[in-house]
Every structure is written in C-alpha cells, then in structure tokens.
Amino acid sequence: MFTGIIETLGTVQHLENDQTNLNITLKTPLAQELKIDQSLAHNGVCLTVVAIEGDSYTVTAIEETLRRSNLGDLKKGNKVNLERAMALGARLDGHIVQGHVDQVAECTQVEDLGGSWKYHFKYDMHPSRITIEKGSITVDGVSLTVVDSGPGSFSVAIIPYTYDHTRFKEYKVGSRVNLEFDMIGKYVARLMEGYTS
C-alpha cells in the first residue's frame, strides 16, 4: 500500500529489454536505503527491487505492466516519481493507493493560474473508472483531489510544492500519465455492476 505522497524523483540510468520485460535502472539517494525484494511505486506503479548498486537500483516491468502504464515510454534521463510502501502505523497523508495502475490518460490542457496550476486530462471511459468532484485520483503516483469531473475527463489543481517536487513541471499537452482510480469508488462501481447485470 502507498499514500500517493511522492518522496523523491529518480532518474532513469539504463533500460534493458529482456524478452517481453523491461529492466529499469534508476539513480536516486533512496537507493542506499532500499533492499532486494522491496516494493516501490514508480509513477504510481508498484515494482520490486531486483538489484542495487551504489546509488542506483533496478526493477523489472512485465508485459502487463507496460501495457497498462506509461513505463514503456521511459527514456534514459527521464525523471520518475518514487514512493516507498507505507509503514504500518504511519499517517495516511494522501489516500489509499495500491500501486496498481488502471490505465493511461493524456494531458489536454495546462493552465498557469499565477501561484498554482490546473491540469486537464482525458481517459478511456469504463464503468469502474470514474472520477467525482472533490474525490481522490492518483496521477503518476501523486494523490490528488479532482477539481472538475466529466465523462472521460477531469482536472486537478497543483500547488507549488507538488509542482517543484514531482514530474508535474514536465507535463505538457499530450503527456501520458498513469491513473489509479479511487479504490473505494472502484469497489462501489463493481457492486453496482452486479445489481444491473
């Protein structure tokens, strides 16, 4: 489990295809605190540490993960949002995040509001993938509150701290981001499907 509060950014050092898998090596100060088999969220995707060397570590993304997320878009030098798994008994500062990406969305507009930013996204509609105004959404692993919600679209407001300490400062129209919809909303939608089908 994660909270959607990004700890730091990692930098992609090396990418290696291994059959249908992608091995991703990242450089980060967190590397020295990690251990093999530890789970870390990468742009919101829970991956397992398989190797550590100095200030770098490696994780493996399998075909299913690459199909559902933006990790296959990574290039050497790209920044990645990182969060370690939540410690039992710690404060839940964001919301309950599983690290299981539902789909990729596309940025359609970035508004500079003079002290904050508003990002608009569109995504493929699905009965269990909904947003509600003032509900929670995870964008590339960042726990956020939905500002506007429409059919297959939503927006979020970003404060300067989040802008400076996550990948948000790199997003522009056309940027692809990972979405994890609110877990409670997904369960409610699944229960409702059972009553209507």
C-alpha positions in Angstrom: 0.0 0.0 0.0 1.0 3.6 -0.7 -0.3 7.0 0.1 0.4 9.0 -3.1 2.8 11.3 -1.3 5.9 11.3 -3.5 9.2 11.1 -1.6 11.6 12.0 -4.3 12.4 11.7 -8.0 14.6 9.1 -9.6 16.5 9.4 -12.9 16.4 6.6 -15.4 20.0 5.5 -16.0 19.6 2.4 -18.1 16.8 0.5 -19.9 17.2 -3.1 -21.0 14.6 -5.3 -22.8 14.5 -8.9 -21.6 12.1 -10.8 -23.8 8.7 -9.1 -23.1 10.1 -7.5 -19.9 11.8 -4.1 -19.3 14.5 -3.8 -16.7 14.7 -0.2 -15.5 17.7 1.1 -13.6 17.3 4.4 -11.7 19.6 6.7 -9.8 18.3 8.1 -6.5 19.5 8.9 -3.0 16.9 6.4 -1.8 18.9 3.5 -3.3 21.1 3.2 -0.3 18.1 2.7 2.0 16.5 0.0 -0.2 16.8 -3.7 -0.1 16.2 -6.5 -2.6 12.5 -7.6 -2.8 11.3 -4.2 -1.5 8.3 -2.6 -3.2 8.4 0.9 -4.6 5.9 2.9 -6.6 7.3 4.3 -9.9 5.0 6.9 -11.4 2.3 5.0 -9.3 3.3 1.5 -10.5 4.3 -0.9 -7.7 7.6 -2.7 -8.7 10.0 -4.9 -6.9 13.7 -4.0 -6.4 15.8 -6.8 -8.0 19.3 -5.3 -7.8 21.1 -2.5 -6.0 24.5 -1.0 -6.8 25.6 2.2 -5.1 23.1 5.0 -5.7 21.2 3.0 -8.3 18.8 0.1 -8.3 16.9 -2.0 -10.8 13.3 -3.0 -11.1 11.5 -5.2 -13.8 8.3 -4.2 -15.5 6.5 -7.1 -17.2 4.4 -7.0 -20.3 1.1 -6.5 -18.5 2.6 -3.5 -16.6 4.0 -2.0 -19.7 0.6 -2.3 -21.5 -1.3 -0.6 -18.7 1.2 2.2 -17.8 3.5 4.8 -19.3 6.7 3.0 -18.1 7.3 1.7 -21.7 7.6 5.4 -22.7 10.6 5.9 -20.5 13.9 7.1 -21.9 17.4 7.5 -20.3 17.4 10.7 -18.3 13.7 10.8 -17.6 12.5 11.6 -14.1 10.2 9.1 -12.3 8.1 9.8 -9.2 9.1 7.5 -6.3 7.4 6.4 -3.1 8.3 3.6 -0.8 5.5 1.4 0.6 3.6 2.9 3.6 4.9 1.9 7.0 2.3 0.2 9.3 1.1 2.8 11.8 2.2 5.8 9.8 -0.1 8.7 9.0 -2.1 8.4 5.8 -1.3 11.8 4.4 -2.8 11.1 0.9 -5.3 8.4 0.3 -5.1 4.6 0.0 -3.1 3.8 -3.2 -2.4 0.2 -4.3 0.2 0.9 -6.9 -1.9 -0.9 -9.5 -2.4 1.4 -12.5 -5.8 1.2 -14.1 -4.9 3.0 -17.4 -3.0 5.8 -19.0 -4.5 9.3 -19.5 -3.5 12.2 -21.7 -2.9 15.8 -20.6 -5.2 18.0 -22.7 -4.5 21.4 -21.1 -2.2 23.1 -18.6 -3.4 26.4 -17.0 -0.9 28.7 -15.2 -3.1 30.3 -12.5 -0.3 32.5 -11.1 0.6 30.6 -8.0 -0.9 27.3 -8.9 -1.5 25.2 -12.0 -4.6 23.4 -13.3 -4.0 20.2 -15.4 -6.7 18.7 -17.5 -6.7 15.0 -18.5 -8.8 12.7 -20.7 -9.1 8.9 -20.4 -11.0 6.0 -21.8 -14.4 5.6 -20.2 -15.2 2.4 -18.3 -18.0 1.8 -15.8 -15.5 1.1 -12.9 -13.2 4.0 -13.8 -14.9 7.2 -12.7 -13.9 10.4 -11.1 -16.1 12.6 -8.9 -15.5 16.2 -8.0 -13.6 16.5 -4.7 -12.9 12.8 -4.9 -9.4 11.2 -5.0 -7.3 10.3 -8.0 -3.7 9.2 -8.4 -1.8 10.7 -11.3 1.7 9.2 -11.8 1.6 8.1 -8.2 0.6 11.5 -6.8 -2.5 11.6 -4.6 -4.7 14.5 -5.8 -8.2 15.9 -5.4 -10.4 16.0 -8.5 -11.4 19.6 -9.3 -13.7 19.1 -12.3 -15.1 15.8 -13.4 -16.8 15.0 -16.7 -17.3 11.9 -18.8 -13.8 10.6 -19.5 -12.1 13.7 -18.2 -11.1 15.5 -15.0 -8.7 18.2 -13.8 -6.6 18.7 -10.8 -5.0 21.8 -9.1 -1.3 21.7 -8.3 0.4 23.7 -5.5 4.0 25.0 -6.0 5.4 22.3 -3.7 3.9 19.5 -5.7 4.9 21.2 -9.0 8.5 21.5 -7.8 8.9 18.0 -6.3 7.2 15.8 -8.8 7.0 15.3 -12.6 4.2 17.8 -12.9 6.6 20.5 -14.0 7.4 18.4 -17.1 3.8 17.8 -18.2 2.5 19.4 -21.3 -0.4 18.8 -23.7 -0.1 15.3 -25.0 1.9 14.0 -22.0 0.8 10.4 -20.9 0.3 9.8 -17.2 -0.7 6.7 -15.2 -4.0 6.8 -13.4 -5.2 4.8 -10.4 -8.8 5.5 -9.7 -10.0 5.6 -6.1 -10.2 2.1 -4.7 -13.5 2.7 -2.8 -15.1 4.1 -5.9 -13.9 1.0 -7.9 -15.5 -1.4 -5.4 -18.8 0.5 -5.3 -18.8 0.5 -9.2 -18.2 -3.2 -9.2 -21.0 -3.8 -6.7 -23.4 -1.7 -8.8 -22.5 -3.7 -11.9 -23.7 -6.8 -10.1 -27.1 -5.3 -9.5 -27.6 -4.1 -13.0 -26.3 -7.1 -15.0 
